[in-house]
Amino acid sequence: MSRKGKSYTTQLTGLGNMSILFEPFEFSGIKMRNRFVRSATVNNLTNAENRFTPAHHKLYTDLARGGVGLIIAGVHRPRREWSIGHVFQQPCLDVPGIAQEYRALVDEVHQLGAAIVSQISPPFKIHGKQVSGSAADVDLIPEPLDERDIVEIRAAYRKAGRVLKTADCDGVQLHCCHNDVLSRMISPFFNQRNDQYGGSPENRARLALELVQELKEGAGDDFPVMIKMNAGDFREGGMTVDQAAEIAAIFASGGVCALEPSCGGAGASYTPSGPIEKDEWHECYLIDYTARIKEAVQVPIMAVGGMRDLQMMEDVVATGKGDLISMCRPFIREPDLINRWSSGDTSPATCISCDGCLKEVERSRKLRCVQVTRPDGTPKNR
């Protein structure tokens, strides 16, 4: 039976009775025990058959046991052929029997009190070619998606929706950021198409919304679909935050139930880890952009971007700049961070933002905090 619409049992105590961040939150039938979200990241824990492994179970059950309210698992791919030759190793939702394997993992997470959604992303390659929204680019010479590509992508997302429904996921997040095909489709800098997918904001948002509907076609109209999108291109001539807010409003009116504004792309001054110029880095580096997007929509906003201090996170929610607090790197180092905070130890997350964890997966290695574990995963002495 689906967990949507049911309350998850929380074992959090102490600070959880005083802070808004530890109060239950509900949207689109998903009931969270608190306002903390684990933002998705590549983990390279997949086996050679693109299946889930015991390491996936440990990763996500540790997060659930550690107190996270909503886990965004990923990144996952609808089709195996889309990831051929890529450095990242990801579960693929067209592997035979994957729905039942994923269901076992989802059930474990639910039993530990957390909700879980799957983040899926579009192809790097399709039909043997490197693809983008159009031929406009700065670091490669891609081929624009053609009609055949789009038909295949839509069909794959519809099938992915059926898999995720069978797996009893609480929803799905569509990846539309960090330089992938969909992020380039919504960008006026990268999207130079002159067909129904180019030009106006509505046209540039069209493919993403078509995929939202395909997911709902496969999983059901009430299946929650979220989007992670860039809050801007952070480059000259690129999408501004006001243009991103316009796209966000189009997404929200098109059936998207929550948004996670992020950053990163070719030629950008911001990567997903923050400003390239380190003297510009500060905690909560995206909050002004996040707040602008929140002004434009009525759906929950997941605030992400280098947050480490609990009081700062409380201020984000209390001042209405975001509804949920989304983190990735701190949970790689401290999967039990939320329980630590709720027990009364409210010192900041111990993540030092060295990005060693992300560099590991970029080298096709397994996700780990390089400060506390060795390459084989065993603990370091601290």
C-alpha positions in Angstrom: 0.0 0.0 0.0 1.3 3.5 -0.9 2.7 5.5 2.0 1.5 8.8 0.5 -1.1 10.5 2.7 0.1 8.6 5.8 2.0 10.0 8.7 5.5 8.7 9.2 6.6 7.9 12.7 9.3 10.2 14.1 11.6 9.4 16.9 13.1 12.9 17.1 13.2 14.6 20.5 14.6 17.6 22.2 15.1 20.6 19.8 12.5 19.1 17.5 9.8 20.4 19.8 11.0 24.0 19.5 12.2 24.6 16.0 10.0 25.2 13.0 12.5 23.0 11.0 11.5 20.0 13.1 7.7 20.4 12.6 5.9 18.1 10.2 5.4 19.4 6.6 3.1 18.1 4.0 2.7 18.8 0.3 1.0 16.9 -2.5 0.2 14.0 -0.2 3.8 13.6 1.0 4.0 13.8 4.8 7.4 14.7 6.0 8.4 14.4 9.7 10.4 17.6 9.4 11.6 20.1 6.8 14.9 18.6 6.0 15.6 17.2 2.5 18.5 15.2 1.3 19.4 16.7 -2.1 20.2 14.1 -4.8 23.7 13.3 -6.0 25.5 10.8 -8.1 26.9 8.1 -5.8 28.5 5.5 -8.2 27.3 2.6 -6.0 25.6 0.9 -9.0 26.8 -2.5 -10.1 27.8 -3.4 -13.7 24.1 -4.2 -14.5 22.9 -0.8 -13.5 21.1 -2.2 -10.5 20.7 -1.1 -6.9 23.2 -2.7 -4.5 23.5 -3.3 -0.7 25.5 0.0 -0.7 22.5 1.9 -1.9 20.4 0.3 0.9 23.0 1.4 3.5 23.2 4.9 2.1 19.5 5.6 2.2 18.6 3.7 5.3 21.4 5.5 7.2 19.9 8.8 6.1 16.4 7.7 7.1 17.7 6.4 10.4 19.5 9.7 10.9 16.4 11.7 10.8 16.1 13.2 7.3 12.4 14.0 6.4 12.6 13.5 2.6 15.3 11.7 0.7 15.8 12.5 -3.0 17.5 9.4 -4.3 19.5 9.6 -7.5 20.5 10.3 -10.0 18.6 7.6 -11.9 18.2 7.1 -15.7 15.1 6.0 -17.5 17.2 4.0 -20.1 20.5 2.2 -19.9 21.5 3.4 -23.4 21.5 7.0 -22.3 24.5 6.6 -20.0 26.9 4.7 -22.2 30.4 6.1 -22.0 29.6 8.4 -19.1 31.7 8.7 -16.0 28.8 8.4 -13.7 27.4 4.9 -12.8 23.7 5.1 -12.2 20.7 2.8 -11.6 18.6 2.5 -14.8 14.9 2.2 -14.6 14.5 -0.1 -17.6 16.6 -3.0 -16.1 14.3 -6.1 -15.8 13.0 -6.5 -12.3 14.3 -3.1 -11.1 10.9 -2.0 -9.7 10.8 -4.8 -7.3 14.4 -4.3 -6.2 13.7 -0.6 -5.7 10.5 -1.4 -3.8 12.6 -3.3 -1.2 14.8 -0.3 -0.7 11.8 2.1 -0.5 10.1 -0.1 2.0 13.1 0.0 4.3 13.3 3.8 4.1 9.6 4.1 4.8 9.9 1.8 7.8 12.5 4.1 9.2 10.2 7.1 9.0 11.4 9.0 5.9 9.8 9.8 2.5 11.7 9.0 -0.6 11.5 10.3 -4.2 13.6 9.4 -7.2 15.5 12.0 -9.2 15.8 11.1 -12.9 17.7 12.9 -15.6 17.7 13.0 -19.4 20.3 11.5 -21.8 23.8 12.5 -22.3 23.8 10.5 -25.4 20.9 9.1 -27.5 21.1 7.2 -30.7 24.8 7.3 -30.4 25.1 11.1 -30.5 26.0 13.7 -27.8 22.8 15.8 -27.4 21.8 19.2 -26.1 18.8 21.5 -26.5 20.3 23.0 -29.7 23.7 23.3 -31.3 24.6 26.4 -29.3 27.2 25.5 -26.7 30.6 26.6 -25.4 32.4 23.4 -24.4 31.3 20.7 -26.9 29.6 20.4 -30.3 26.4 18.6 -29.6 23.6 17.6 -31.9 20.2 19.2 -31.1 17.4 16.9 -30.0 15.3 16.0 -33.0 11.7 14.7 -33.2 12.8 11.0 -33.0 14.8 11.8 -29.9 12.0 13.6 -28.2 9.5 10.8 -28.9 11.9 8.3 -27.4 12.5 10.4 -24.3 8.8 10.9 -23.7 8.1 7.2 -23.9 11.0 6.4 -21.6 9.7 8.8 -19.0 6.2 7.3 -19.2 7.7 3.9 -18.5 9.8 5.3 -15.7 6.7 6.6 -14.1 5.2 3.1 -14.0 8.4 1.7 -12.5 8.4 4.4 -9.7 4.8 3.9 -8.9 5.4 0.1 -8.7 8.4 0.8 -6.4 6.1 2.8 -4.1 8.2 5.9 -4.4 6.6 9.0 -2.9 7.2 11.0 -6.0 9.9 11.9 -8.6 12.1 14.9 -9.2 13.0 15.9 -12.8 16.6 17.0 -13.2 16.6 20.3 -15.2 19.9 21.8 -14.0 23.7 21.5 -13.9 24.3 21.6 -17.7 22.1 18.7 -18.7 19.8 18.7 -21.8 16.7 20.0 -20.0 18.6 22.8 -18.3 19.9 23.9 -21.7 16.4 23.6 -23.1 15.0 26.2 -20.7 18.0 28.5 -21.1 17.6 31.4 -23.6 21.4 31.3 -24.0 21.7 27.6 -25.0 18.4 27.1 -26.6 18.5 28.6 -30.1 15.8 26.5 -31.6 13.2 28.0 -33.9 10.5 25.3 -33.5 7.9 24.7 -30.8 10.6 24.1 -28.2 12.5 27.3 -28.7 11.9 31.1 -28.4 9.4 32.0 -25.7 9.6 30.9 -22.1 6.6 28.7 -22.6 8.3 27.0 -25.6 11.6 26.5 -23.7 9.7 24.9 -20.8 7.6 22.7 -23.1 9.7 19.6 -23.2 10.1 19.5 -19.4 6.4 19.9 -18.9 5.7 17.2 -21.5 7.9 14.9 -19.4 6.0 15.8 -16.3 2.8 14.7 -18.0 4.5 11.5 -19.3 5.5 10.7 -15.7 2.0 11.3 -14.5 0.7 9.2 -17.4 2.8 6.3 -16.2 2.4 6.7 -12.4 -1.0 8.4 -12.1 -2.3 12.0 -12.2 -1.8 12.4 -8.4 1.8 11.2 -8.5 4.0 14.1 -7.2 6.4 15.5 -9.7 9.1 18.0 -8.6 11.8 19.8 -10.6 15.3 20.8 -9.8 16.2 23.7 -12.0 18.9 26.4 -12.3 18.1 29.7 -10.6 20.0 31.3 -13.4 22.8 30.6 -15.9 25.3 32.8 -14.0 27.0 33.8 -17.2 26.9 36.8 -19.5 23.9 36.6 -21.8 22.4 33.7 -19.9 19.2 33.2 -18.0 18.7 35.7 -15.3 17.0 35.0 -12.0 13.9 36.9 -13.2 13.7 34.7 -16.3 14.2 31.6 -14.1 11.3 32.8 -11.9 9.2 33.1 -15.0 10.1 29.5 -16.0 9.4 28.4 -12.5 5.9 29.9 -12.6 5.2 28.0 -15.9 6.4 24.8 -14.3 4.2 25.3 -11.2 1.1 26.0 -13.3 1.9 22.9 -15.4 1.6 20.4 -12.6 5.0 20.6 -10.8 4.4 20.3 -7.1 7.8 21.6 -5.7 11.0 23.3 -7.0 14.6 23.1 -5.9 16.5 26.1 -7.4 20.2 25.2 -8.0 23.0 26.4 -10.3 25.9 25.2 -12.5 26.5 24.9 -16.2 28.9 25.5 -19.0 30.7 28.9 -18.6 28.9 29.7 -15.4 30.5 31.6 -12.5 28.6 29.4 -10.1 28.9 25.6 -9.9 26.6 23.4 -7.9 29.1 23.9 -5.1 28.9 27.7 -5.2 30.8 30.6 -6.7 34.0 29.6 -8.5 35.7 32.6 -6.9 36.2 31.3 -3.4 36.3 34.8 -1.8 32.6 35.1 -3.0 31.6 31.8 -1.3 29.4 32.1 1.7 26.8 29.9 3.4 23.4 30.0 1.8 24.9 31.4 -1.4 21.8 30.9 -3.4 19.2 32.3 -1.0 18.5 35.6 -2.8 17.9 33.7 -6.0 15.7 31.1 -4.2 13.7 33.9 -2.5 13.0 35.5 -5.9 11.7 32.3 -7.4 9.6 31.7 -4.3 7.9 35.0 -4.9 6.8 33.8 -8.3 5.1 30.4 -7.3 2.7 28.9 -4.8 4.4 25.5 -4.6 7.0 24.6 -1.9 10.6 25.7 -2.5 13.5 23.6 -1.4 16.3 26.0 -0.4 19.8 24.5 -1.3 23.3 25.9 -1.4 26.0 25.5 1.2 23.9 25.8 4.3 25.7 24.5 7.5 24.3 26.6 10.4 20.9 25.6 11.9 20.0 29.1 12.9 20.5 30.3 9.3 18.2 27.5 8.1 15.6 28.5 10.6 15.8 32.1 9.3 15.3 31.0 5.7 12.0 29.3 6.6 10.9 31.9 9.1 11.4 34.8 6.7 9.6 33.0 3.9 12.6 32.6 1.5 12.2 28.9 1.4 9.9 26.2 2.7 12.3 23.2 3.0 16.0 22.9 3.7 17.9 20.8 1.2 21.5 19.6 1.8 23.8 17.1 0.2 27.4 17.3 1.2 26.7 17.6 5.0 24.8 14.3 4.9 27.7 12.6 3.1 29.9 13.4 6.1 27.1 13.1 8.8 24.1 11.0 7.8 22.8 11.3 11.3 23.1 15.1 11.3 19.4 15.7 11.9 19.3 13.4 14.9 22.3 15.2 16.3 20.6 18.6 16.0 17.3 17.3 17.4 19.1 15.8 20.4 20.4 19.3 21.4 23.8 19.5 19.8 23.1 22.3 17.4 26.7 23.1 16.4 27.0 23.6 12.6 27.4 20.7 10.2 31.0 19.5 10.2 31.2 19.5 6.4 34.1 21.8 5.3 32.9 22.1 1.7 36.1 20.7 0.3 34.2 19.0 -2.6 36.4 15.9 -2.2 33.2 13.8 -2.2 32.1 15.2 -5.6 35.6 14.8 -7.1 35.5 11.2 -6.1 32.4 10.5 -8.2 33.8 12.5 -11.1 36.6 10.0 -11.1 34.1 7.1 -11.3 34.8 6.3 -7.6 32.2 5.6 -5.0 30.7 8.6 -3.1 32.4 9.2 0.2 33.6 11.9 2.5 37.4 12.0 1.9 37.9 13.7 5.3 36.6 10.8 7.3 37.0 7.7 5.1 39.7 6.1 3.0 39.1 5.1 -0.6 38.0 1.6 0.5 35.4 3.1 2.7 37.0 2.4 6.0 37.1 5.2 8.6 40.0 7.4 9.0 41.3 8.3 12.5 40.2 11.8 13.4 
